[in-house]
Amino acid sequence: MSKIKAVVDFSSYTGPALSPVAQTIHDQMTAKAAIFPTPPVAMPAFQGLVNTFEQKLAAKASHATADTIAFNIARHNLEGALADLGGYVNSVAKGDPTKISASGFPSFDTAHTTPDTAPPAAPGNVVLQPGDLSGSFVARYHPDRQRSMNEVQTCVGDPGVAANWQHAGMFSGGKATVSGIVPGTTVWVRVRTAGLKGVMGEWSDPAKIIVV
């Protein structure tokens, strides 16, 4: 019998991939507190672990031994919290894909004895529209996989320069709302889908919008 479960082992995720996924889980579980009222790790404490991990990840670029050790400790603490929260989500959801998706956790189908760890294909048909609020836009796209988590990046400079692209968020399904942009700015947008074990898919073709 097929059952959807939240991923509880994040050991294979790279540091840059783990951080946005953890932040999405925090944001989703905070927003859906009515579904997940008694998490084993309080959301403010979990946010503290995410913040510490991001700080230690940035400091690790120094390659200093002390910074590497501090990063490993921060990662261990964050992975432990994610495992506890994932187990809690699974106990609440009992295989319900809607509840799993609401938690922000990546998921897998237990009917698949061999998980597909191949990079997902690039999302198609990226369409951008003005958002309800000034300085925002809505991106719609078609991910290659159902119940997917997708990373959105934006660029306000030359889209051909890799360093100009900035992480805008992780979003479930085929819709993302991005805000906080100066009205009148021309923004390029691209999307990719997160696969299992931290594998990220190919980027979509970039789309462009002038934010109002």
C-alpha positions as CSV (number, residue, x, y, z in Angstrom):
1,M,0.0,0.0,0.0
2,S,1.3,3.4,-1.0
3,K,2.0,5.9,1.7
4,I,3.6,9.3,1.6
5,K,6.2,10.0,4.3
6,A,8.3,13.0,5.2
7,V,12.0,12.7,4.8
8,V,13.8,12.4,8.2
9,D,17.4,11.8,7.0
10,F,19.1,14.9,5.7
11,S,22.7,13.7,5.9
12,S,23.2,13.6,2.2
13,Y,22.1,17.2,1.7
14,T,24.8,19.7,0.9
15,G,25.1,22.7,3.2
16,P,23.7,25.2,0.7
17,A,20.8,22.8,-0.1
18,L,20.0,22.1,3.5
19,S,19.6,25.7,4.7
20,P,16.7,26.7,2.4
21,V,14.8,23.4,3.0
22,A,15.1,23.9,6.8
23,Q,13.9,27.5,6.5
24,T,10.9,26.4,4.4
25,I,10.0,23.7,7.0
26,H,10.1,26.3,9.8
27,D,8.0,28.7,7.8
28,Q,5.4,26.1,6.8
29,M,5.1,24.5,10.2
30,T,4.7,27.9,11.8
31,A,2.0,28.8,9.4
32,K,0.3,25.4,9.9
33,A,0.5,25.3,13.7
34,A,-3.2,24.2,13.8
35,I,-2.2,21.0,12.0
36,F,1.1,20.5,13.9
37,P,0.3,22.0,17.4
38,T,2.9,20.2,19.6
39,P,6.2,19.8,17.6
40,P,9.1,18.2,19.6
41,V,11.2,21.3,18.8
42,A,9.6,24.7,19.3
43,M,9.6,26.8,16.1
44,P,11.6,29.8,17.7
45,A,14.2,27.3,18.9
46,F,14.3,25.7,15.4
47,Q,14.7,29.1,13.8
48,G,17.7,29.6,16.1
49,L,19.3,26.4,14.8
50,V,18.7,27.4,11.2
51,N,20.2,30.8,11.8
52,T,23.2,29.3,13.5
53,F,23.7,26.8,10.7
54,E,23.6,29.6,8.1
55,Q,26.2,31.6,10.1
56,K,28.5,28.7,10.5
57,L,28.1,27.7,6.9
58,A,29.3,31.2,5.8
59,A,32.2,31.2,8.3
60,K,33.3,27.7,7.1
61,A,34.5,29.4,3.8
62,S,37.5,30.5,5.8
63,H,38.7,26.8,5.9
64,A,39.9,27.4,9.4
65,T,39.7,24.3,11.6
66,A,37.7,26.0,14.3
67,D,35.1,27.2,11.8
68,T,34.8,23.8,10.3
69,I,34.3,22.2,13.7
70,A,31.6,24.8,14.6
71,F,29.9,24.2,11.3
72,N,29.8,20.4,11.9
73,I,28.3,20.9,15.3
74,A,25.6,23.3,13.9
75,R,24.8,20.8,11.2
76,H,24.6,17.9,13.7
77,N,22.1,20.0,15.8
78,L,20.0,21.0,12.8
79,E,19.8,17.5,11.4
80,G,18.8,16.2,14.8
81,A,16.0,18.7,15.0
82,L,14.9,17.9,11.5
83,A,14.8,14.2,12.2
84,D,12.6,14.8,15.3
85,L,10.3,17.1,13.5
86,G,10.0,14.8,10.5
87,G,9.1,11.9,12.8
88,Y,6.5,14.1,14.4
89,V,5.1,15.1,11.0
90,N,4.8,11.5,10.0
91,S,3.0,10.6,13.2
92,V,0.5,13.4,12.6
93,A,0.0,13.0,8.9
94,K,-0.2,9.2,8.9
95,G,0.6,9.1,5.2
96,D,-1.7,12.0,4.2
97,P,0.1,13.8,1.3
98,T,-1.8,17.0,2.0
99,K,-0.5,17.2,5.6
100,I,3.0,16.2,4.6
101,S,3.0,19.0,2.0
102,A,1.7,21.5,4.5
103,S,4.7,20.8,6.8
104,G,7.2,21.9,4.1
105,F,9.1,18.6,4.4
106,P,10.3,16.9,1.3
107,S,8.6,13.5,1.0
108,F,8.8,10.1,-0.7
109,D,6.3,7.4,-1.6
110,T,6.9,4.2,0.4
111,A,5.6,2.2,-2.6
112,H,8.8,3.0,-4.4
113,T,11.3,0.5,-3.1
114,T,14.1,2.1,-5.1
115,P,13.9,5.9,-4.6
116,D,14.5,8.0,-7.7
117,T,17.5,10.1,-6.9
118,A,18.0,11.4,-10.5
119,P,18.0,15.2,-10.9
120,P,14.4,16.3,-11.7
121,A,13.8,17.9,-15.1
122,A,13.5,21.6,-15.4
123,P,10.1,23.1,-14.7
124,G,8.3,24.2,-17.8
125,N,6.0,27.1,-18.7
126,V,7.3,29.7,-16.3
127,V,4.7,32.6,-16.3
128,L,5.1,35.7,-14.3
129,Q,2.3,38.1,-13.2
130,P,2.2,41.1,-10.9
131,G,1.3,40.3,-7.3
132,D,-1.5,41.7,-5.2
133,L,0.9,44.0,-3.4
134,S,3.3,46.6,-4.9
135,G,6.8,45.2,-5.3
136,S,5.7,41.6,-5.7
137,F,5.1,39.1,-8.4
138,V,3.6,35.6,-8.8
139,A,5.4,32.9,-10.7
140,R,3.6,29.9,-12.0
141,Y,5.3,26.9,-13.5
142,H,4.9,23.2,-14.2
143,P,7.3,21.0,-12.1
144,D,8.4,17.7,-13.4
145,R,7.3,15.9,-10.2
146,Q,4.1,16.0,-8.2
147,R,4.3,17.2,-4.6
148,S,7.5,18.9,-5.4
149,M,9.6,21.6,-3.6
150,N,11.0,24.1,-6.0
151,E,13.7,26.7,-5.6
152,V,13.1,30.2,-7.1
153,Q,16.0,32.5,-7.9
154,T,15.8,36.1,-9.1
155,C,18.2,38.3,-11.0
156,V,18.1,42.1,-11.4
157,G,21.3,42.4,-13.4
158,D,22.7,40.4,-16.4
159,P,21.1,36.9,-16.2
160,G,24.1,35.5,-18.0
161,V,26.3,36.2,-14.9
162,A,25.9,33.4,-12.4
163,A,26.8,35.6,-9.4
164,N,23.8,37.9,-10.2
165,W,21.3,35.2,-9.3
166,Q,19.9,35.3,-5.7
167,H,17.9,32.7,-3.8
168,A,14.3,33.9,-3.4
169,G,12.8,30.9,-1.6
170,M,11.6,27.3,-1.6
171,F,8.0,26.8,-2.6
172,S,5.8,23.7,-2.8
173,G,3.8,23.0,-5.9
174,G,3.7,25.1,-9.0
175,K,3.3,28.6,-7.6
176,A,5.6,31.1,-5.8
177,T,4.9,34.6,-4.6
178,V,8.0,36.8,-4.2
179,S,7.8,40.3,-2.6
180,G,10.1,43.1,-1.3
181,I,11.2,44.3,-4.8
182,V,11.6,47.9,-5.6
183,P,8.7,48.9,-8.0
184,G,9.9,49.5,-11.5
185,T,12.7,46.9,-11.3
186,T,13.2,44.4,-14.2
187,V,13.5,41.0,-12.6
188,W,14.6,37.7,-14.3
189,V,13.3,34.5,-12.6
190,R,14.2,30.9,-12.9
191,V,13.0,27.7,-11.1
192,R,14.4,24.3,-10.3
193,T,13.0,21.3,-8.5
194,A,14.5,19.6,-5.5
195,G,14.9,15.8,-5.8
196,L,15.7,13.2,-3.2
197,K,19.0,13.3,-1.1
198,G,19.5,17.0,-1.8
199,V,19.8,16.5,-5.6
200,M,18.7,19.7,-7.4
201,G,17.2,19.6,-10.9
202,E,17.9,21.6,-14.0
203,W,17.0,25.3,-14.1
204,S,14.1,26.4,-16.1
205,D,14.5,28.9,-18.9
206,P,14.5,32.4,-17.3
207,A,11.4,34.6,-17.6
208,K,11.3,38.4,-17.1
209,I,8.9,40.8,-15.5
210,I,8.9,44.5,-14.7
211,V,7.7,44.6,-11.1
212,V,5.0,47.3,-10.3
